[in-house]
Amino acid sequence: MDSPVEINSNYPRPEAEDFSSPYGNRPLTWLEHLKISAYWFATNFHWGALLLILLPHDMKILAGTHKAQMLGLVTGFGAVPAIIVPLISGAMSDRCTRPEGRRKPYIATGVAVNIIGLAMMVVSVMTLKSLAAYFLSYLVVQIGSNIASGSYMGVIPDVVPKAEHGKASGYMALLSQLGTLFGAIGVGMLIPGGMTLIRYGLVAGMLLVFGMTTYFGIKEKPITEAEPFSLGEYLRSLIINPKEHTNFAWVWFTRFLVMTGFYAVMPFVNYYLVDVVGVAQDKVEGTAPILLGLILIVSSITGIYGGVVSDRIGRKRVVYLSNALITIVAPMFILCHNMPMALGVGALFGLGYGAYISVDYALGTDVLPSHEHAGKDMAVWHIAMTLPQSVAAPLAGFLIAAPGYKQLPNPVVGEDPIMHYLPLGYSFIFVLCAVCFALGAYLLRNVKGIA
C-alpha cells in the first residue's frame, strides 16, 4: 500500500515550502511557547474538572448505587467522538485555506461547541435530572472539544522548529498538568458541590480565555491552495501501513497501552479515596484535589525538564525509567489506608507520569509519517489516547463493582446508608494499570533509529 502521504500524487504541492516554522529557525521564547501551549491548559482544566470532579459527583446524583458502572459507561462511550471527530477535523484543517491559518478556525469552532455542551450538561443535571440527557450533552462536549483538539494537534508540527519539539513537548506537559491541577482544585476545593452552575461556568470561562490565548497568540502560515478532498482516498489514508511506518505504529501502540492503564484508574479516584483510603463521603471532593494536586505538581516538575532532557539523552530512555517507576508504584495504592500513605505513593506516581508525558508528544512528532498531513496523522496518533477511554473506563467500572459492595451506616441521622465498593475491585484496576505501563515501556524497544 502506498504511503498515506500520496493521497493524490498528481496534485501539485505549492504549499510544501510553507511547512517550515513561521517563527524561522530561531529558538522560541518562553512566552511564545506559553502562547502555543495555552490551549493545552484550557482543555486540561476542562477535562480535569469534568473527569475528576464533575462526572463522579453528577453520577452520584443521577445513578446512585450504580455510580461506578455508569461513570465507566458515560466516560467510555462518551469518548467515542474523541476517536472519530479528530480524524475529520484534523484532515479538514490540513486543507483549510482561510487567511487566519489552517488550525485556528477549527480551534474557535470547537471551543464554541464545547461551551454549548457544558451549558446542556448543567440543564441536564440541575433541571431535567436525566441521565440520558446528561449523556447526550456530554457527547456534544466531546464533539466540540475534539473539533478543536483534532486540529490543534497539528500546531506543534506546523509552527515549532524541529529542534525544539522536545522543549515544546515539555511546555505541553507543564501546561497540561497545571490545567488538570487547577481544574480539580478550582472546581473541587474552592466551589462547593451544590454550586453546579458556578462550577460549569468556571470551566467554560477558562476554556474560552486560554483557548483564545492560543488562537490570537500563535503564528500560522496560511495556505492558498489545498489538496482536493476525496472521502474514499482519505479513508484509505487513515490506514497507515505499519510496515512502511513501523516506528509510528509502535509509538501509537505503546501510547495506547499507557493510556489504557491511566484511564483504568483516573476516573475513579474519588470513589477509591472513600472506599479504600477511608475519606468521608462528604469530604472527598475537597480531599481528592489534594492527592491529585500533589501528583500533578510533582509531574509538572518532571514534565518541564523531561522534554528538554529527552532532547539530549533520548526519548526512549525517559520512557523506560518513567514507566518502570509507575509499574512498581501503581499496585502500592491498594495498600494505602490513610491520606499520608496515599500522598506518598501519589508523589512517586507523579514523578513517573510527568516524565512520560514530557516526551509523549515529542515521540509522536518524531515519527510522524508526513508533516504535510500533520493534522490527519496527529489525529490518528491522538486516537491512542482517546480509544483507551472507551476501552478502559467501562472495563474498570465493572472490575471495581464485580466483587460487590457493602453498606455502612450514614453518620448523618436519617440519611440512607453509604455504599462502599470492596478493596478487591480496586486491586484489579491498579494491577491493570501497572501491566499496561510495563508493556508500554517494553514494546517501545521496537522503535528503531530513535534513542
Contacts in CASP RR format, 6 or more apart in sequence:
PFRMAT RR
TARGET T0000
AUTHOR 0000-0000-0000
METHOD contacts of the structure
MODEL  1
MDSPVEINSNYPRPEAEDFSSPYGNRPLTWLEHLKISAYWFATNFHWGAL
LLILLPHDMKILAGTHKAQMLGLVTGFGAVPAIIVPLISGAMSDRCTRPE
GRRKPYIATGVAVNIIGLAMMVVSVMTLKSLAAYFLSYLVVQIGSNIASG
SYMGVIPDVVPKAEHGKASGYMALLSQLGTLFGAIGVGMLIPGGMTLIRY
GLVAGMLLVFGMTTYFGIKEKPITEAEPFSLGEYLRSLIINPKEHTNFAW
VWFTRFLVMTGFYAVMPFVNYYLVDVVGVAQDKVEGTAPILLGLILIVSS
ITGIYGGVVSDRIGRKRVVYLSNALITIVAPMFILCHNMPMALGVGALFG
LGYGAYISVDYALGTDVLPSHEHAGKDMAVWHIAMTLPQSVAAPLAGFLI
AAPGYKQLPNPVVGEDPIMHYLPLGYSFIFVLCAVCFALGAYLLRNVKGI
A
1 236 0 8 1.000
1 239 0 8 1.000
1 241 0 8 1.000
1 244 0 8 1.000
2 9 0 8 1.000
3 241 0 8 1.000
3 244 0 8 1.000
3 245 0 8 1.000
3 369 0 8 1.000
3 370 0 8 1.000
4 236 0 8 1.000
4 237 0 8 1.000
4 238 0 8 1.000
4 239 0 8 1.000
4 240 0 8 1.000
4 241 0 8 1.000
4 369 0 8 1.000
4 370 0 8 1.000
4 373 0 8 1.000
4 376 0 8 1.000
4 377 0 8 1.000
5 369 0 8 1.000
5 370 0 8 1.000
5 372 0 8 1.000
5 373 0 8 1.000
7 227 0 8 1.000
7 230 0 8 1.000
7 233 0 8 1.000
7 234 0 8 1.000
7 236 0 8 1.000
7 237 0 8 1.000
7 373 0 8 1.000
8 227 0 8 1.000
8 228 0 8 1.000
8 230 0 8 1.000
8 233 0 8 1.000
11 227 0 8 1.000
11 228 0 8 1.000
12 225 0 8 1.000
13 227 0 8 1.000
13 372 0 8 1.000
14 224 0 8 1.000
14 225 0 8 1.000
15 223 0 8 1.000
15 224 0 8 1.000
15 225 0 8 1.000
15 226 0 8 1.000
16 372 0 8 1.000
18 221 0 8 1.000
18 223 0 8 1.000
19 158 0 8 1.000
19 371 0 8 1.000
19 372 0 8 1.000
19 374 0 8 1.000
21 159 0 8 1.000
21 160 0 8 1.000
21 161 0 8 1.000
22 159 0 8 1.000
22 219 0 8 1.000
22 220 0 8 1.000
22 221 0 8 1.000
23 32 0 8 1.000
23 159 0 8 1.000
23 160 0 8 1.000
23 161 0 8 1.000
23 219 0 8 1.000
24 161 0 8 1.000
25 161 0 8 1.000
25 163 0 8 1.000
26 161 0 8 1.000
27 161 0 8 1.000
27 164 0 8 1.000
28 36 0 8 1.000
28 160 0 8 1.000
28 161 0 8 1.000
28 164 0 8 1.000
28 167 0 8 1.000
28 168 0 8 1.000
33 167 0 8 1.000
33 168 0 8 1.000
33 171 0 8 1.000
34 171 0 8 1.000
34 175 0 8 1.000
35 213 0 8 1.000
35 214 0 8 1.000
35 217 0 8 1.000
35 218 0 8 1.000
36 155 0 8 1.000
36 156 0 8 1.000
36 159 0 8 1.000
36 160 0 8 1.000
36 168 0 8 1.000
36 171 0 8 1.000
36 214 0 8 1.000
36 217 0 8 1.000
36 218 0 8 1.000
37 168 0 8 1.000
37 171 0 8 1.000
37 172 0 8 1.000
37 174 0 8 1.000
37 175 0 8 1.000
37 214 0 8 1.000
38 175 0 8 1.000
38 210 0 8 1.000
38 211 0 8 1.000
38 213 0 8 1.000
38 214 0 8 1.000
38 217 0 8 1.000
39 107 0 8 1.000
39 148 0 8 1.000
39 152 0 8 1.000
39 210 0 8 1.000
39 211 0 8 1.000
39 213 0 8 1.000
39 214 0 8 1.000
39 215 0 8 1.000
40 172 0 8 1.000
40 175 0 8 1.000
40 176 0 8 1.000
40 179 0 8 1.000
41 175 0 8 1.000
41 176 0 8 1.000
41 178 0 8 1.000
41 179 0 8 1.000
41 206 0 8 1.000
41 210 0 8 1.000
42 111 0 8 1.000
42 179 0 8 1.000
42 206 0 8 1.000
42 207 0 8 1.000
42 208 0 8 1.000
42 209 0 8 1.000
42 210 0 8 1.000
42 211 0 8 1.000
42 213 0 8 1.000
42 214 0 8 1.000
43 145 0 8 1.000
43 148 0 8 1.000
43 149 0 8 1.000
43 207 0 8 1.000
44 175 0 8 1.000
44 176 0 8 1.000
44 177 0 8 1.000
44 178 0 8 1.000
44 179 0 8 1.000
44 180 0 8 1.000
44 183 0 8 1.000
45 179 0 8 1.000
45 180 0 8 1.000
45 182 0 8 1.000
45 183 0 8 1.000
45 203 0 8 1.000
45 206 0 8 1.000
45 207 0 8 1.000
45 210 0 8 1.000
46 114 0 8 1.000
46 145 0 8 1.000
46 183 0 8 1.000
46 203 0 8 1.000
46 206 0 8 1.000
46 207 0 8 1.000
47 145 0 8 1.000
47 180 0 8 1.000
48 179 0 8 1.000
48 180 0 8 1.000
48 183 0 8 1.000
48 184 0 8 1.000
49 183 0 8 1.000
49 184 0 8 1.000
49 186 0 8 1.000
49 187 0 8 1.000
49 188 0 8 1.000
49 199 0 8 1.000
49 202 0 8 1.000
49 203 0 8 1.000
50 141 0 8 1.000
50 203 0 8 1.000
51 75 0 8 1.000
51 266 0 8 1.000
51 267 0 8 1.000
52 180 0 8 1.000
52 183 0 8 1.000
52 184 0 8 1.000
52 266 0 8 1.000
52 267 0 8 1.000
52 269 0 8 1.000
52 270 0 8 1.000
52 288 0 8 1.000
52 289 0 8 1.000
52 292 0 8 1.000
53 183 0 8 1.000
53 184 0 8 1.000
53 187 0 8 1.000
53 188 0 8 1.000
53 199 0 8 1.000
53 270 0 8 1.000
53 285 0 8 1.000
53 288 0 8 1.000
53 289 0 8 1.000
54 121 0 8 1.000
54 187 0 8 1.000
54 199 0 8 1.000
54 200 0 8 1.000
54 203 0 8 1.000
55 71 0 8 1.000
55 74 0 8 1.000
55 75 0 8 1.000
55 267 0 8 1.000
56 67 0 8 1.000
56 71 0 8 1.000
56 267 0 8 1.000
56 268 0 8 1.000
56 270 0 8 1.000
56 271 0 8 1.000
57 193 0 8 1.000
57 270 0 8 1.000
57 285 0 8 1.000
58 121 0 8 1.000
58 125 0 8 1.000
58 134 0 8 1.000
59 67 0 8 1.000
59 70 0 8 1.000
59 71 0 8 1.000
59 74 0 8 1.000
60 67 0 8 1.000
61 125 0 8 1.000
61 129 0 8 1.000
62 70 0 8 1.000
62 125 0 8 1.000
62 129 0 8 1.000
62 130 0 8 1.000
62 131 0 8 1.000
62 134 0 8 1.000
63 69 0 8 1.000
63 70 0 8 1.000
63 71 0 8 1.000
63 131 0 8 1.000
64 419 0 8 1.000
65 405 0 8 1.000
65 419 0 8 1.000
67 271 0 8 1.000
68 268 0 8 1.000
68 271 0 8 1.000
68 397 0 8 1.000
68 400 0 8 1.000
68 401 0 8 1.000
68 421 0 8 1.000
69 397 0 8 1.000
69 398 0 8 1.000
69 401 0 8 1.000
70 131 0 8 1.000
71 267 0 8 1.000
71 268 0 8 1.000
71 271 0 8 1.000
71 393 0 8 1.000
71 397 0 8 1.000
72 267 0 8 1.000
72 393 0 8 1.000
72 394 0 8 1.000
72 396 0 8 1.000
72 397 0 8 1.000
73 393 0 8 1.000
73 394 0 8 1.000
74 134 0 8 1.000
74 135 0 8 1.000
74 138 0 8 1.000
75 263 0 8 1.000
75 267 0 8 1.000
75 389 0 8 1.000
75 393 0 8 1.000
75 394 0 8 1.000
76 389 0 8 1.000
76 390 0 8 1.000
76 391 0 8 1.000
76 393 0 8 1.000
76 394 0 8 1.000
77 135 0 8 1.000
77 390 0 8 1.000
77 394 0 8 1.000
78 135 0 8 1.000
78 138 0 8 1.000
78 139 0 8 1.000
78 142 0 8 1.000
78 389 0 8 1.000
78 390 0 8 1.000
79 142 0 8 1.000
79 386 0 8 1.000
79 387 0 8 1.000
79 389 0 8 1.000
79 390 0 8 1.000
79 393 0 8 1.000
80 142 0 8 1.000
80 390 0 8 1.000
81 139 0 8 1.000
81 142 0 8 1.000
81 143 0 8 1.000
81 146 0 8 1.000
82 142 0 8 1.000
82 145 0 8 1.000
82 146 0 8 1.000
82 386 0 8 1.000
82 389 0 8 1.000
82 390 0 8 1.000
83 383 0 8 1.000
83 386 0 8 1.000
83 387 0 8 1.000
83 390 0 8 1.000
85 142 0 8 1.000
85 143 0 8 1.000
85 144 0 8 1.000
85 146 0 8 1.000
85 147 0 8 1.000
85 150 0 8 1.000
86 146 0 8 1.000
86 149 0 8 1.000
86 150 0 8 1.000
86 153 0 8 1.000
86 379 0 8 1.000
86 382 0 8 1.000
86 383 0 8 1.000
86 386 0 8 1.000
87 238 0 8 1.000
87 376 0 8 1.000
87 379 0 8 1.000
87 380 0 8 1.000
87 383 0 8 1.000
89 106 0 8 1.000
89 146 0 8 1.000
89 147 0 8 1.000
89 148 0 8 1.000
89 150 0 8 1.000
89 151 0 8 1.000
89 379 0 8 1.000
90 106 0 8 1.000
90 150 0 8 1.000
90 151 0 8 1.000
90 153 0 8 1.000
90 154 0 8 1.000
90 375 0 8 1.000
90 376 0 8 1.000
90 378 0 8 1.000
90 379 0 8 1.000
91 229 0 8 1.000
91 234 0 8 1.000
91 373 0 8 1.000
91 375 0 8 1.000
91 376 0 8 1.000
91 379 0 8 1.000
92 106 0 8 1.000
92 151 0 8 1.000
92 229 0 8 1.000
93 102 0 8 1.000
93 103 0 8 1.000
93 105 0 8 1.000
93 106 0 8 1.000
93 150 0 8 1.000
93 151 0 8 1.000
93 154 0 8 1.000
93 375 0 8 1.000
94 102 0 8 1.000
94 226 0 8 1.000
94 227 0 8 1.000
94 372 0 8 1.000
94 373 0 8 1.000
94 374 0 8 1.000
94 375 0 8 1.000
94 376 0 8 1.000
95 102 0 8 1.000
95 226 0 8 1.000
95 227 0 8 1.000
95 229 0 8 1.000
96 102 0 8 1.000
96 103 0 8 1.000
96 105 0 8 1.000
96 106 0 8 1.000
96 223 0 8 1.000
96 226 0 8 1.000
97 222 0 8 1.000
97 223 0 8 1.000
97 224 0 8 1.000
97 225 0 8 1.000
97 226 0 8 1.000
98 104 0 8 1.000
98 105 0 8 1.000
98 222 0 8 1.000
99 222 0 8 1.000
100 220 0 8 1.000
100 222 0 8 1.000
101 220 0 8 1.000
101 221 0 8 1.000
101 222 0 8 1.000
101 223 0 8 1.000
102 151 0 8 1.000
102 158 0 8 1.000
102 220 0 8 1.000
102 222 0 8 1.000
102 223 0 8 1.000
103 151 0 8 1.000
103 152 0 8 1.000
103 154 0 8 1.000
103 155 0 8 1.000
103 158 0 8 1.000
103 220 0 8 1.000
104 215 0 8 1.000
104 218 0 8 1.000
104 220 0 8 1.000
106 147 0 8 1.000
106 148 0 8 1.000
106 150 0 8 1.000
106 151 0 8 1.000
106 152 0 8 1.000
107 148 0 8 1.000
107 151 0 8 1.000
107 152 0 8 1.000
107 211 0 8 1.000
107 214 0 8 1.000
107 215 0 8 1.000
108 148 0 8 1.000
108 212 0 8 1.000
108 215 0 8 1.000
109 144 0 8 1.000
109 147 0 8 1.000
109 148 0 8 1.000
110 144 0 8 1.000
110 145 0 8 1.000
110 147 0 8 1.000
110 148 0 8 1.000
111 144 0 8 1.000
111 148 0 8 1.000
111 207 0 8 1.000
111 208 0 8 1.000
111 211 0 8 1.000
111 212 0 8 1.000
112 144 0 8 1.000
113 140 0 8 1.000
113 143 0 8 1.000
113 144 0 8 1.000
113 147 0 8 1.000
114 141 0 8 1.000
114 144 0 8 1.000
114 145 0 8 1.000
114 148 0 8 1.000
114 207 0 8 1.000
115 204 0 8 1.000
115 205 0 8 1.000
115 207 0 8 1.000
115 208 0 8 1.000
116 140 0 8 1.000
117 137 0 8 1.000
117 138 0 8 1.000
117 140 0 8 1.000
117 141 0 8 1.000
117 144 0 8 1.000
118 141 0 8 1.000
118 200 0 8 1.000
118 201 0 8 1.000
118 203 0 8 1.000
118 204 0 8 1.000
119 200 0 8 1.000
119 204 0 8 1.000
120 133 0 8 1.000
120 136 0 8 1.000
120 137 0 8 1.000
120 140 0 8 1.000
120 141 0 8 1.000
121 134 0 8 1.000
121 137 0 8 1.000
121 138 0 8 1.000
121 141 0 8 1.000
121 200 0 8 1.000
122 196 0 8 1.000
122 197 0 8 1.000
122 200 0 8 1.000
122 201 0 8 1.000
123 133 0 8 1.000
123 137 0 8 1.000
124 130 0 8 1.000
124 133 0 8 1.000
124 134 0 8 1.000
124 136 0 8 1.000
124 137 0 8 1.000
125 134 0 8 1.000
125 196 0 8 1.000
126 196 0 8 1.000
126 197 0 8 1.000
128 134 0 8 1.000
146 386 0 8 1.000
148 211 0 8 1.000
149 382 0 8 1.000
150 375 0 8 1.000
150 378 0 8 1.000
150 379 0 8 1.000
150 382 0 8 1.000
151 375 0 8 1.000
152 214 0 8 1.000
153 374 0 8 1.000
153 375 0 8 1.000
153 378 0 8 1.000
153 379 0 8 1.000
153 381 0 8 1.000
153 382 0 8 1.000
154 374 0 8 1.000
154 375 0 8 1.000
154 378 0 8 1.000
155 214 0 8 1.000
155 218 0 8 1.000
156 165 0 8 1.000
156 168 0 8 1.000
156 169 0 8 1.000
156 172 0 8 1.000
156 361 0 8 1.000
156 365 0 8 1.000
157 365 0 8 1.000
157 368 0 8 1.000
157 371 0 8 1.000
157 374 0 8 1.000
157 375 0 8 1.000
157 378 0 8 1.000
158 220 0 8 1.000
158 221 0 8 1.000
158 371 0 8 1.000
158 374 0 8 1.000
159 218 0 8 1.000
159 219 0 8 1.000
159 220 0 8 1.000
160 168 0 8 1.000
163 311 0 8 1.000
165 311 0 8 1.000
165 361 0 8 1.000
165 362 0 8 1.000
165 365 0 8 1.000
165 366 0 8 1.000
166 307 0 8 1.000
166 308 0 8 1.000
166 310 0 8 1.000
166 311 0 8 1.000
166 358 0 8 1.000
166 359 0 8 1.000
166 362 0 8 1.000
167 307 0 8 1.000
167 308 0 8 1.000
167 311 0 8 1.000
168 361 0 8 1.000
168 362 0 8 1.000
169 307 0 8 1.000
169 310 0 8 1.000
169 358 0 8 1.000
169 359 0 8 1.000
169 360 0 8 1.000
169 361 0 8 1.000
169 362 0 8 1.000
169 365 0 8 1.000
170 303 0 8 1.000
170 304 0 8 1.000
170 306 0 8 1.000
170 307 0 8 1.000
170 308 0 8 1.000
170 358 0 8 1.000
170 361 0 8 1.000
170 362 0 8 1.000
171 304 0 8 1.000
172 361 0 8 1.000
173 299 0 8 1.000
173 300 0 8 1.000
173 303 0 8 1.000
173 304 0 8 1.000
173 306 0 8 1.000
173 307 0 8 1.000
173 354 0 8 1.000
173 357 0 8 1.000
173 358 0 8 1.000
173 360 0 8 1.000
173 361 0 8 1.000
174 300 0 8 1.000
174 303 0 8 1.000
174 304 0 8 1.000
176 357 0 8 1.000
177 296 0 8 1.000
177 297 0 8 1.000
177 299 0 8 1.000
177 300 0 8 1.000
177 303 0 8 1.000
177 354 0 8 1.000
177 357 0 8 1.000
178 296 0 8 1.000
178 300 0 8 1.000
180 292 0 8 1.000
180 296 0 8 1.000
181 292 0 8 1.000
181 293 0 8 1.000
181 296 0 8 1.000
181 297 0 8 1.000
181 300 0 8 1.000
182 206 0 8 1.000
183 203 0 8 1.000
183 206 0 8 1.000
184 288 0 8 1.000
184 289 0 8 1.000
184 292 0 8 1.000
184 293 0 8 1.000
184 296 0 8 1.000
185 289 0 8 1.000
185 293 0 8 1.000
186 202 0 8 1.000
186 289 0 8 1.000
187 199 0 8 1.000
187 202 0 8 1.000
187 203 0 8 1.000
188 199 0 8 1.000
188 285 0 8 1.000
188 286 0 8 1.000
188 288 0 8 1.000
188 289 0 8 1.000
189 285 0 8 1.000
189 286 0 8 1.000
189 289 0 8 1.000
189 290 0 8 1.000
191 198 0 8 1.000
191 199 0 8 1.000
191 202 0 8 1.000
193 199 0 8 1.000
193 285 0 8 1.000
234 376 0 8 1.000
237 373 0 8 1.000
237 376 0 8 1.000
238 376 0 8 1.000
238 380 0 8 1.000
240 248 0 8 1.000
240 249 0 8 1.000
240 369 0 8 1.000
240 377 0 8 1.000
240 380 0 8 1.000
242 248 0 8 1.000
242 249 0 8 1.000
244 369 0 8 1.000
245 367 0 8 1.000
245 369 0 8 1.000
246 446 0 8 1.000
246 447 0 8 1.000
246 448 0 8 1.000
247 366 0 8 1.000
247 367 0 8 1.000
247 447 0 8 1.000
247 448 0 8 1.000
247 449 0 8 1.000
247 450 0 8 1.000
248 364 0 8 1.000
248 367 0 8 1.000
248 368 0 8 1.000
248 369 0 8 1.000
248 377 0 8 1.000
248 381 0 8 1.000
250 443 0 8 1.000
250 444 0 8 1.000
250 446 0 8 1.000
250 447 0 8 1.000
251 363 0 8 1.000
251 364 0 8 1.000
251 367 0 8 1.000
251 381 0 8 1.000
251 444 0 8 1.000
251 447 0 8 1.000
252 380 0 8 1.000
252 381 0 8 1.000
252 383 0 8 1.000
252 384 0 8 1.000
253 384 0 8 1.000
253 443 0 8 1.000
254 319 0 8 1.000
254 439 0 8 1.000
254 440 0 8 1.000
254 441 0 8 1.000
254 443 0 8 1.000
254 444 0 8 1.000
255 360 0 8 1.000
255 363 0 8 1.000
255 364 0 8 1.000
255 381 0 8 1.000
255 384 0 8 1.000
255 385 0 8 1.000
256 384 0 8 1.000
256 387 0 8 1.000
256 388 0 8 1.000
257 436 0 8 1.000
257 437 0 8 1.000
257 439 0 8 1.000
257 440 0 8 1.000
257 443 0 8 1.000
258 323 0 8 1.000
258 356 0 8 1.000
258 360 0 8 1.000
258 436 0 8 1.000
258 437 0 8 1.000
258 440 0 8 1.000
259 384 0 8 1.000
259 385 0 8 1.000
259 388 0 8 1.000
259 389 0 8 1.000
259 392 0 8 1.000
260 388 0 8 1.000
260 391 0 8 1.000
260 392 0 8 1.000
260 432 0 8 1.000
260 436 0 8 1.000
261 388 0 8 1.000
261 392 0 8 1.000
261 432 0 8 1.000
261 433 0 8 1.000
261 435 0 8 1.000
261 436 0 8 1.000
261 437 0 8 1.000
262 353 0 8 1.000
262 388 0 8 1.000
262 392 0 8 1.000
262 433 0 8 1.000
262 436 0 8 1.000
263 388 0 8 1.000
263 389 0 8 1.000
263 392 0 8 1.000
263 393 0 8 1.000
263 396 0 8 1.000
264 392 0 8 1.000
264 393 0 8 1.000
264 395 0 8 1.000
264 396 0 8 1.000
264 429 0 8 1.000
264 432 0 8 1.000
264 433 0 8 1.000
264 436 0 8 1.000
265 272 0 8 1.000
265 330 0 8 1.000
265 333 0 8 1.000
265 396 0 8 1.000
265 429 0 8 1.000
265 430 0 8 1.000
265 433 0 8 1.000
267 393 0 8 1.000
267 396 0 8 1.000
268 396 0 8 1.000
268 397 0 8 1.000
268 400 0 8 1.000
268 426 0 8 1.000
268 429 0 8 1.000
269 288 0 8 1.000
269 291 0 8 1.000
269 292 0 8 1.000
270 284 0 8 1.000
270 285 0 8 1.000
270 288 0 8 1.000
271 400 0 8 1.000
271 421 0 8 1.000
272 333 0 8 1.000
272 426 0 8 1.000
273 279 0 8 1.000
273 284 0 8 1.000
273 287 0 8 1.000
273 288 0 8 1.000
273 291 0 8 1.000
273 342 0 8 1.000
274 280 0 8 1.000
274 281 0 8 1.000
274 284 0 8 1.000
274 420 0 8 1.000
275 420 0 8 1.000
275 421 0 8 1.000
275 422 0 8 1.000
275 423 0 8 1.000
275 426 0 8 1.000
276 333 0 8 1.000
276 334 0 8 1.000
276 336 0 8 1.000
276 337 0 8 1.000
276 423 0 8 1.000
276 426 0 8 1.000
277 336 0 8 1.000
277 337 0 8 1.000
277 338 0 8 1.000
277 339 0 8 1.000
277 341 0 8 1.000
277 342 0 8 1.000
278 337 0 8 1.000
278 338 0 8 1.000
279 287 0 8 1.000
279 288 0 8 1.000
279 339 0 8 1.000
280 411 0 8 1.000
281 418 0 8 1.000
287 339 0 8 1.000
290 339 0 8 1.000
290 343 0 8 1.000
291 339 0 8 1.000
291 342 0 8 1.000
291 343 0 8 1.000
291 346 0 8 1.000
294 343 0 8 1.000
294 344 0 8 1.000
294 346 0 8 1.000
294 347 0 8 1.000
295 346 0 8 1.000
295 347 0 8 1.000
295 349 0 8 1.000
295 350 0 8 1.000
295 353 0 8 1.000
296 350 0 8 1.000
298 346 0 8 1.000
298 347 0 8 1.000
298 350 0 8 1.000
298 351 0 8 1.000
298 354 0 8 1.000
299 350 0 8 1.000
299 351 0 8 1.000
299 352 0 8 1.000
299 353 0 8 1.000
299 354 0 8 1.000
299 355 0 8 1.000
299 357 0 8 1.000
300 354 0 8 1.000
302 322 0 8 1.000
302 350 0 8 1.000
302 351 0 8 1.000
302 352 0 8 1.000
302 354 0 8 1.000
302 355 0 8 1.000
302 358 0 8 1.000
303 354 0 8 1.000
303 355 0 8 1.000
303 357 0 8 1.000
303 358 0 8 1.000
304 358 0 8 1.000
305 358 0 8 1.000
306 318 0 8 1.000
306 354 0 8 1.000
306 355 0 8 1.000
306 358 0 8 1.000
306 359 0 8 1.000
307 318 0 8 1.000
307 358 0 8 1.000
307 359 0 8 1.000
307 362 0 8 1.000
309 318 0 8 1.000
310 317 0 8 1.000
310 318 0 8 1.000
310 358 0 8 1.000
310 359 0 8 1.000
310 362 0 8 1.000
311 362 0 8 1.000
313 451 0 8 1.000
314 359 0 8 1.000
314 450 0 8 1.000
314 451 0 8 1.000
315 359 0 8 1.000
315 362 0 8 1.000
315 363 0 8 1.000
315 366 0 8 1.000
315 450 0 8 1.000
315 451 0 8 1.000
316 444 0 8 1.000
316 445 0 8 1.000
316 447 0 8 1.000
316 450 0 8 1.000
316 451 0 8 1.000
317 451 0 8 1.000
318 355 0 8 1.000
318 356 0 8 1.000
318 358 0 8 1.000
318 359 0 8 1.000
319 356 0 8 1.000
319 359 0 8 1.000
319 363 0 8 1.000
319 440 0 8 1.000
319 441 0 8 1.000
319 444 0 8 1.000
320 441 0 8 1.000
320 444 0 8 1.000
321 352 0 8 1.000
321 355 0 8 1.000
322 351 0 8 1.000
322 352 0 8 1.000
322 353 0 8 1.000
322 354 0 8 1.000
322 355 0 8 1.000
322 356 0 8 1.000
322 441 0 8 1.000
323 352 0 8 1.000
323 356 0 8 1.000
323 437 0 8 1.000
323 438 0 8 1.000
323 440 0 8 1.000
323 441 0 8 1.000
324 438 0 8 1.000
324 441 0 8 1.000
325 348 0 8 1.000
325 349 0 8 1.000
325 351 0 8 1.000
325 352 0 8 1.000
325 355 0 8 1.000
326 349 0 8 1.000
326 352 0 8 1.000
326 353 0 8 1.000
326 356 0 8 1.000
326 433 0 8 1.000
326 434 0 8 1.000
326 437 0 8 1.000
327 434 0 8 1.000
327 435 0 8 1.000
327 437 0 8 1.000
327 438 0 8 1.000
327 441 0 8 1.000
328 434 0 8 1.000
329 345 0 8 1.000
329 346 0 8 1.000
329 348 0 8 1.000
329 349 0 8 1.000
329 352 0 8 1.000
330 349 0 8 1.000
330 430 0 8 1.000
330 431 0 8 1.000
330 433 0 8 1.000
330 434 0 8 1.000
330 437 0 8 1.000
331 427 0 8 1.000
331 430 0 8 1.000
331 431 0 8 1.000
331 434 0 8 1.000
332 345 0 8 1.000
332 348 0 8 1.000
333 342 0 8 1.000
333 345 0 8 1.000
333 346 0 8 1.000
333 349 0 8 1.000
333 426 0 8 1.000
333 430 0 8 1.000
334 423 0 8 1.000
334 426 0 8 1.000
334 427 0 8 1.000
334 430 0 8 1.000
335 341 0 8 1.000
336 342 0 8 1.000
336 345 0 8 1.000
363 447 0 8 1.000
363 450 0 8 1.000
364 378 0 8 1.000
364 381 0 8 1.000
365 378 0 8 1.000
366 450 0 8 1.000
367 447 0 8 1.000
367 450 0 8 1.000
368 374 0 8 1.000
368 377 0 8 1.000
368 378 0 8 1.000
368 381 0 8 1.000
369 377 0 8 1.000
370 377 0 8 1.000
392 432 0 8 1.000
395 432 0 8 1.000
396 428 0 8 1.000
396 429 0 8 1.000
396 432 0 8 1.000
397 429 0 8 1.000
399 425 0 8 1.000
399 428 0 8 1.000
399 429 0 8 1.000
399 432 0 8 1.000
400 421 0 8 1.000
400 425 0 8 1.000
400 426 0 8 1.000
400 428 0 8 1.000
400 429 0 8 1.000
401 421 0 8 1.000
401 425 0 8 1.000
402 425 0 8 1.000
402 428 0 8 1.000
403 421 0 8 1.000
403 422 0 8 1.000
403 424 0 8 1.000
403 425 0 8 1.000
404 421 0 8 1.000
404 422 0 8 1.000
405 419 0 8 1.000
405 420 0 8 1.000
405 421 0 8 1.000
405 422 0 8 1.000
406 419 0 8 1.000
406 420 0 8 1.000
406 422 0 8 1.000
407 417 0 8 1.000
407 418 0 8 1.000
407 419 0 8 1.000
407 420 0 8 1.000
408 417 0 8 1.000
408 418 0 8 1.000
408 420 0 8 1.000
409 417 0 8 1.000
409 418 0 8 1.000
410 416 0 8 1.000
410 417 0 8 1.000
410 418 0 8 1.000
END
